Amino acid sequence: MQLLDQINAMLIELIGPFGPLAAVGGLGLLMVLLTLPVLLQKKEDPLDKLQRATRAEAAEKAGQKKLRSGNGKDKLEKYADFLEPKSKEEYSAARLKLIQAGYRGQNAVRMFHFAQFALGTLFLLLGVAYAIYASATGDPSTQNTAMSIIIPGAVGYMAPKYWVTRRQGQRKEEIQNGFPDALDMMLVCVEAGQSMDQAIIRVSKEIRSGFPALADEFEMVAHEMKAGKDKQSVLRDMSERAGVQDVTSFVTVLIQSQQFGTSIAEALRVYASEMRDKRVMRAEEKANTLPTKMTLATMMLTVPPLLIILIGPSVYGIAETLSGANF
């Protein structure tokens, strides 16, 4: 006890009244730092390893597919559990959206979430730096400081999502605009004696310069058919990847024509005519909405100059009269 009292008195003399408390806290922190390496280097329990291997083997025998697979070369593979959705439905929805935007890579979902995390963190740090600078040069309010930190982080986090959504819309519009021409070309090829597979290959080559997204879809269909995949499954996959109603209807027409044994050329002729009429109707719809969109711009650009021309001389004359009267 005397030794403890002496140590306590010495700490109070050296550090102050909180000397013993600081010494106890420092000793606890030292013990935690010494324990961490031992915990991090702890070997895996053989029983846990055996149970994990047993579960993996049972899942493989049951025919369950893994939600994601890595080739070991991706640097983000070890962060897959953090960067990818846990639910299979969420992962499939994100994967489909990226495919419709033109990103078909194996690690597209992982890279998308990594971009969200990286940009969100980067913009958040920039917001913190700006808040520190604003606090040093002035006296901003707490609300302004919080907004200057939160808004850049939110913008950085939502920027990849906005980009993917924009790319998805542009790609759908490109497929929709090029689909009637592709159908006309496919009809010509079929009526010339080519099979449907050969017509798809030829169309994919011919329209690549004008509509590369649609050409990629037809080329993928041709490769999957060559690989021996069922034609109906290939066509349904194409409609799902494209995400365009016209393509879905086209796939339905081809499947029904194959099931009922009707002429594919006749089905293509009718559907191509409908697609041309539909494209003309879309153009007329946009043309009809143009005057409404131009109304505000017309008012802003024509009304103020018109008022100046009509009322300006009168205002100038009244001003001159009033100035002469005051004189």
C-alpha positions as CSV (number, residue, x, y, z in Angstrom):
1,M,0.0,0.0,0.0
2,Q,2.8,2.4,0.8
3,L,4.3,1.7,-2.6
4,L,1.0,2.5,-4.3
5,D,0.7,5.7,-2.3
6,Q,4.2,6.7,-3.3
7,I,3.5,6.0,-7.0
8,N,0.2,7.9,-6.7
9,A,1.9,10.9,-5.1
10,M,4.6,10.9,-7.7
11,L,2.1,10.9,-10.6
12,I,0.2,13.7,-9.0
13,E,3.3,15.7,-8.6
14,L,4.5,15.0,-12.2
15,I,1.3,15.2,-14.2
16,G,-1.3,16.8,-11.9
17,P,-4.5,15.8,-10.1
18,F,-5.5,13.5,-13.1
19,G,-2.1,11.8,-13.1
20,P,-3.3,8.4,-11.8
21,L,-6.3,8.4,-14.1
22,A,-4.0,9.2,-17.1
23,A,-1.6,6.4,-16.1
24,V,-4.3,3.8,-15.8
25,G,-5.7,4.9,-19.2
26,G,-2.3,4.7,-20.9
27,L,-1.7,1.3,-19.4
28,G,-5.0,0.0,-20.7
29,L,-4.2,1.4,-24.2
30,L,-0.8,-0.3,-24.1
31,M,-2.4,-3.6,-23.2
32,V,-4.9,-3.3,-26.0
33,L,-2.2,-2.5,-28.6
34,L,-0.2,-5.5,-27.3
35,T,-3.2,-7.8,-27.6
36,L,-4.3,-6.8,-31.1
37,P,-1.4,-8.6,-33.0
38,V,-2.2,-11.8,-31.2
39,L,-5.8,-11.6,-32.1
40,L,-5.1,-10.7,-35.7
41,Q,-2.7,-13.6,-36.1
42,K,-5.1,-16.1,-34.5
43,K,-5.4,-19.3,-36.5
44,E,-8.6,-20.5,-37.8
45,D,-10.4,-23.2,-35.8
46,P,-10.2,-26.5,-37.7
47,L,-13.8,-27.3,-36.7
48,D,-15.0,-24.0,-38.4
49,K,-13.0,-24.8,-41.5
50,L,-14.5,-28.3,-41.7
51,Q,-18.0,-26.9,-41.3
52,R,-17.5,-24.3,-44.0
53,A,-16.1,-26.9,-46.4
54,T,-19.1,-29.2,-45.6
55,R,-21.6,-26.4,-46.3
56,A,-19.9,-25.5,-49.6
57,E,-19.9,-29.1,-50.7
58,A,-23.6,-29.5,-49.8
59,A,-24.5,-26.3,-51.8
60,E,-22.5,-27.5,-54.8
61,K,-24.3,-30.9,-54.8
62,A,-27.7,-29.2,-54.5
63,G,-26.9,-27.3,-57.7
64,Q,-26.8,-23.8,-56.1
65,K,-24.8,-21.3,-58.0
66,K,-22.7,-18.7,-56.4
67,L,-23.9,-15.2,-56.5
68,R,-20.6,-14.0,-57.7
69,S,-17.4,-15.5,-58.9
70,G,-13.9,-14.1,-59.1
71,N,-10.9,-15.0,-61.1
72,G,-8.4,-14.1,-58.4
73,K,-6.9,-11.3,-60.4
74,D,-9.3,-8.6,-59.4
75,K,-7.9,-6.4,-56.6
76,L,-11.4,-5.8,-55.4
77,E,-12.2,-9.5,-54.9
78,K,-11.5,-9.5,-51.2
79,Y,-13.9,-6.6,-50.7
80,A,-16.7,-8.3,-52.6
81,D,-18.9,-8.8,-49.5
82,F,-18.6,-5.1,-48.8
83,L,-19.0,-3.8,-52.4
84,E,-21.8,-6.1,-53.7
85,P,-25.4,-6.6,-52.5
86,K,-26.0,-9.5,-50.2
87,S,-29.4,-10.3,-51.8
88,K,-29.6,-12.2,-55.0
89,E,-32.5,-10.1,-56.2
90,E,-30.7,-6.8,-55.6
91,Y,-27.6,-8.1,-57.3
92,S,-29.6,-9.3,-60.4
93,A,-31.3,-6.0,-60.6
94,A,-28.1,-4.0,-60.4
95,R,-26.5,-6.4,-62.9
96,L,-29.3,-6.0,-65.4
97,K,-29.3,-2.2,-65.1
98,L,-25.5,-2.1,-65.9
99,I,-26.0,-4.5,-68.8
100,Q,-28.7,-2.3,-70.2
101,A,-26.3,0.6,-69.9
102,G,-23.6,-1.2,-71.9
103,Y,-21.4,-2.5,-69.0
104,R,-21.2,-6.2,-69.4
105,G,-18.0,-6.9,-67.4
106,Q,-17.9,-9.7,-64.9
107,N,-17.1,-7.2,-62.1
108,A,-19.4,-4.4,-63.3
109,V,-21.5,-4.4,-60.1
110,R,-18.4,-4.4,-57.9
111,M,-16.8,-1.5,-59.8
112,F,-20.1,0.4,-59.7
113,H,-20.4,0.2,-55.9
114,F,-16.7,0.9,-55.6
115,A,-17.0,4.1,-57.7
116,Q,-19.9,5.2,-55.5
117,F,-17.9,4.5,-52.3
118,A,-14.7,6.2,-53.6
119,L,-16.4,9.3,-55.1
120,G,-18.6,9.7,-52.0
121,T,-15.6,9.5,-49.7
122,L,-13.5,11.8,-51.9
123,F,-16.2,14.5,-52.2
124,L,-16.9,14.2,-48.5
125,L,-13.2,14.9,-47.7
126,L,-13.3,17.8,-50.1
127,G,-16.3,19.1,-48.2
128,V,-14.6,18.7,-44.9
129,A,-11.5,20.6,-46.3
130,Y,-13.8,23.4,-47.5
131,A,-15.6,23.6,-44.1
132,I,-12.2,23.8,-42.3
133,Y,-11.1,26.6,-44.7
134,A,-14.4,28.5,-44.3
135,S,-14.2,28.2,-40.5
136,A,-10.6,29.5,-40.6
137,T,-11.4,32.5,-42.8
138,G,-14.8,33.4,-41.4
139,D,-17.5,32.3,-38.9
140,P,-20.0,30.2,-40.8
141,S,-23.1,28.8,-39.1
142,T,-23.4,25.2,-38.0
143,Q,-26.0,24.6,-40.7
144,N,-23.8,25.9,-43.5
145,T,-20.9,23.8,-42.3
146,A,-23.0,20.7,-42.2
147,M,-24.4,21.3,-45.7
148,S,-21.0,22.0,-47.1
149,I,-19.9,18.6,-45.9
150,I,-23.0,16.5,-46.6
151,I,-23.9,17.9,-50.1
152,P,-20.5,17.1,-51.8
153,G,-20.6,13.6,-50.3
154,A,-24.1,13.0,-51.5
155,V,-23.2,14.3,-55.0
156,G,-20.2,12.1,-55.2
157,Y,-22.2,9.0,-54.1
158,M,-25.0,9.7,-56.6
159,A,-22.8,10.6,-59.6
160,P,-22.2,7.0,-60.7
161,K,-25.9,6.2,-60.4
162,Y,-26.8,9.2,-62.5
163,W,-24.2,8.3,-65.1
164,V,-25.4,4.7,-65.4
165,T,-29.1,5.8,-65.6
166,R,-28.2,8.4,-68.3
167,R,-26.2,5.8,-70.3
168,Q,-29.1,3.3,-70.0
169,G,-31.6,5.8,-71.4
170,Q,-29.3,6.8,-74.3
171,R,-28.7,3.1,-75.2
172,K,-32.4,2.3,-75.1
173,E,-33.1,5.3,-77.3
174,E,-30.4,4.2,-79.8
175,I,-31.8,0.7,-80.0
176,Q,-35.4,2.0,-80.4
177,N,-34.3,4.4,-83.2
178,G,-32.3,1.8,-85.1
179,F,-34.7,-1.1,-84.7
180,P,-37.1,-0.4,-87.7
181,D,-34.1,-0.1,-90.1
182,A,-32.7,-3.4,-88.7
183,L,-36.1,-5.1,-89.3
184,D,-36.2,-3.9,-92.9
185,M,-32.7,-5.2,-93.5
186,M,-33.5,-8.5,-91.8
187,L,-36.7,-8.8,-94.0
188,V,-34.6,-8.3,-97.2
189,C,-32.1,-10.9,-96.1
190,V,-34.8,-13.5,-95.2
191,E,-36.7,-12.9,-98.5
192,A,-33.3,-13.3,-100.4
193,G,-33.1,-16.9,-99.1
194,Q,-30.9,-16.5,-96.0
195,S,-31.9,-18.2,-92.7
196,M,-32.8,-16.2,-89.6
197,D,-29.4,-16.9,-88.1
198,Q,-27.5,-15.7,-91.2
199,A,-29.8,-12.6,-91.4
200,I,-29.0,-11.6,-87.8
201,I,-25.3,-11.9,-88.4
202,R,-25.5,-9.8,-91.6
203,V,-27.7,-7.2,-89.9
204,S,-25.3,-6.9,-87.0
205,K,-22.4,-6.2,-89.4
206,E,-24.3,-3.7,-91.5
207,I,-25.8,-1.5,-88.8
208,R,-22.7,-1.3,-86.6
209,S,-21.7,2.1,-88.0
210,G,-25.0,3.8,-87.2
211,F,-26.3,1.8,-84.2
212,P,-23.5,0.0,-82.4
213,A,-25.6,-0.9,-79.3
214,L,-28.2,-2.7,-81.5
215,A,-25.4,-4.4,-83.5
216,D,-23.9,-5.7,-80.2
217,E,-27.2,-7.2,-79.2
218,F,-27.6,-9.0,-82.6
219,E,-24.0,-10.2,-82.5
220,M,-24.4,-11.7,-79.1
221,V,-27.6,-13.4,-80.2
222,A,-25.7,-14.9,-83.2
223,H,-22.8,-16.1,-80.9
224,E,-25.2,-17.7,-78.5
225,M,-27.1,-19.5,-81.3
226,K,-23.8,-20.8,-82.7
227,A,-22.9,-22.1,-79.2
228,G,-26.0,-24.3,-79.3
229,K,-28.3,-22.4,-76.9
230,D,-32.0,-22.6,-77.3
231,K,-33.3,-20.0,-79.8
232,Q,-36.2,-19.0,-77.6
233,S,-34.0,-18.5,-74.6
234,V,-31.5,-16.5,-76.7
235,L,-34.3,-14.2,-77.9
236,R,-35.8,-13.7,-74.5
237,D,-32.4,-12.8,-73.1
238,M,-32.0,-10.3,-75.9
239,S,-35.3,-8.6,-75.0
240,E,-34.2,-8.5,-71.3
241,R,-30.8,-7.0,-72.1
242,A,-32.3,-4.4,-74.4
243,G,-35.1,-3.3,-72.1
244,V,-37.1,-1.8,-75.1
245,Q,-40.7,-2.6,-75.6
246,D,-40.3,-2.9,-79.4
247,V,-37.6,-5.6,-79.1
248,T,-39.8,-7.5,-76.6
249,S,-42.7,-7.5,-79.0
250,F,-40.4,-8.6,-81.9
251,V,-39.2,-11.5,-79.8
252,T,-42.8,-12.5,-79.0
253,V,-43.6,-12.4,-82.7
254,L,-40.6,-14.6,-83.6
255,I,-41.4,-17.1,-80.9
256,Q,-45.0,-17.4,-81.9
257,S,-44.1,-17.7,-85.5
258,Q,-41.8,-20.5,-84.7
259,Q,-44.3,-22.3,-82.4
260,F,-47.2,-22.1,-84.9
261,G,-45.2,-22.7,-88.0
262,T,-46.1,-19.5,-89.8
263,S,-43.8,-17.8,-92.3
264,I,-41.1,-15.7,-90.6
265,A,-40.8,-13.5,-93.7
266,E,-44.5,-12.6,-93.5
267,A,-44.3,-11.9,-89.7
268,L,-41.2,-9.7,-90.3
269,R,-43.0,-7.8,-93.1
270,V,-46.0,-7.0,-90.9
271,Y,-44.0,-6.1,-87.9
272,A,-41.5,-4.0,-89.8
273,S,-44.4,-2.0,-91.3
274,E,-45.7,-1.4,-87.8
275,M,-42.3,-0.3,-86.5
276,R,-42.0,2.2,-89.4
277,D,-45.5,3.6,-88.6
278,K,-44.6,3.8,-84.9
279,R,-41.4,5.7,-85.6
280,V,-43.3,8.2,-87.7
281,M,-45.8,8.6,-84.8
282,R,-43.0,9.2,-82.3
283,A,-41.5,11.9,-84.6
284,E,-44.9,13.6,-85.0
285,E,-45.4,13.5,-81.2
286,K,-42.2,15.2,-80.6
287,A,-43.0,17.8,-83.3
288,N,-46.4,18.5,-81.7
289,T,-44.8,19.1,-78.3
290,L,-42.2,21.5,-79.7
291,P,-44.5,24.6,-79.7
292,T,-45.3,24.1,-76.1
293,K,-41.7,23.8,-75.2
294,M,-40.9,27.0,-77.2
295,T,-43.6,29.1,-75.6
296,L,-41.6,30.1,-72.5
297,A,-38.4,30.8,-74.5
298,T,-40.5,32.8,-77.1
299,M,-42.1,34.9,-74.3
300,M,-38.7,35.6,-72.6
301,L,-37.0,36.6,-75.9
302,T,-39.8,38.5,-77.6
303,V,-41.9,40.2,-75.0
304,P,-39.2,42.3,-73.3
305,P,-37.9,43.8,-76.6
306,L,-41.5,44.4,-77.7
307,L,-42.3,46.2,-74.5
308,I,-39.2,48.3,-74.8
309,I,-40.0,49.3,-78.4
310,L,-43.7,50.1,-77.7
311,I,-43.4,51.7,-74.2
312,G,-39.9,53.1,-74.4
313,P,-40.6,56.3,-76.4
314,S,-43.6,57.1,-74.2
315,V,-41.6,56.6,-71.0
316,Y,-38.8,58.8,-72.4
317,G,-41.3,61.5,-73.4
318,I,-42.9,61.5,-70.0
319,A,-39.5,61.7,-68.3
320,E,-38.5,64.7,-70.5
321,T,-41.7,66.5,-69.7
322,L,-41.3,66.0,-66.0
323,S,-37.7,67.2,-66.1
324,G,-38.7,70.3,-68.1
325,A,-41.6,71.1,-65.7
326,N,-39.3,70.8,-62.7
327,F,-36.8,73.1,-64.4
